[in-house]
Amino acid sequence: MTNVMKTDVAILGAGPAGLLLAQLLHQAGIGAIVVEAQSRDHVLGRVRAGVLEQGTVDTLRDAGIGPRMDAERMEHHGIYIQFADQRHLLDIPSLAAGRTVSVYGQQEVVRDLIALRDTGGPPVLFETRAVAVEGLTGADCVVHLDTPEGVARIECAFVAGCDGFHGLARQLVPGDRLRCFERNYPYAWLGVLVEAPPSSDAVVYAHHPDGFALSSMRSPEVSRLYLQCPADDDIAAWSDAKIWEGLHRRLGGDGRWPVNEGPILQRGITPLRSFVAEPMRHGRLFLAGDAAHIVPPTGAKGMNLAVADVRLLARALERFFAAGNEAGLDDYSDHCLRRVWKVERFSARTTELLHVPPGQSDFDARLQLADLDYLTSSPAAAASFAENYSGLPFD
């Protein structure tokens, strides 16, 4: 016998986007069920970036996860841009009307949001796969599920696709309606999670003739470090010694800025991609987060852009269920995409500014250094960067 569940909104995906949307809807008195193909332990163990814009921190605080986040997040009042053996501080708050950024791991955001679900919020169905959706262009939707107990379905008014780049949601948009834009970069990031205190009081973005490097942190005791590497590189080719040698050479400034070493807890290579799918709505389906767009990690925008999506979607759904007002739903895709393309622009330009492409000419190398010099010496250029880095206004 098929198990039938009824709710207002079925949410595909229990990442930050899906879980935050469920919480915002719950606060507005709107029913939601979250469907997640992976296990609870798998979801809690996914380690991702954790640089939060000011607006993201404010939204998460309003959603009810403020206490632990505010106690543990590391607020940054600037970032370093390093090139030509010099390190330059961009004072973000003074350049961006007092806004700051914070480091708080994405997995911690997920943990906090799941904890809210455990205390009476919308249920999360783990190890449950959405296999088909019917009625997206009609009056009601049915989401068909494959669960550990057998087949089931959710009857709902709307479906939110928050199930990531490889999820089902985007595949539900007919091919003749979906247009995808993509750029694949000719380099990747080799990232390591290290049991060692951060080497700097702020994130360091380093341009070096050997390639880009980044020094970040996850806590006062754990650092996150990255090296540019070829897009087709093999992690097995990188020994601990080779990783540390590259980090010291690109970040260390001949010993002026020591890089703290420690046991490498995790390592991996991440390809860099820019991707946008348009539109972000098809009938009663709304795409959000990585299901609709991917940004290279250089600008630290992935989770922040997902939060902006679901914040807007939650408000539109609240107006619909409170007063039958569909204007916000009708405008959702266009409104989101205006922000998406601005963030894609910033992320792509920052990536191109800091990385060394294969076969770069001497002329282009000089232009890159000139751009970096302009960014760190022009108050107008630095203010523009800081406005984007700390987060564009929501409305």
Buried (B, 14 or more C-beta within 10 A) or exposed (E): EEEEBEBBBBBBBBBBBBBBBBBBBBBBEBBBBBBBBBEEEEBBEEBBBBBBBBBBBBBBEEBBBBEEBBEBBBBBBBBBBBBEEEBBEBEBBBBBEEBBBBBBBBBBBBBBBBEBBEEEBBBBBBBBBBEEBEBBEEEEBBBBBBBEEEEBBBBBBBBBBBBBBEBBBBBBBEEEEBEEEEBEBEBBBBBBBBEBEBBBEBBBBBBBEEBBBBBBBBBEEBBBBBBBBBBEBEEEEBEEEEBBEBBBBBBBBEEEBEBBBBEBBEBEBBEBBBBBBBBBBBBBBBBBBBBBBBBBBBBBBBBBBBBBBBBBBBBBBBBBBEEEEEEBBEEBBEBBBEBBBEBBBBBBBBBBBBBBBEEEEEEEBEEBEEBBBEBBEEEEBBBBBBBBBBBBEBE
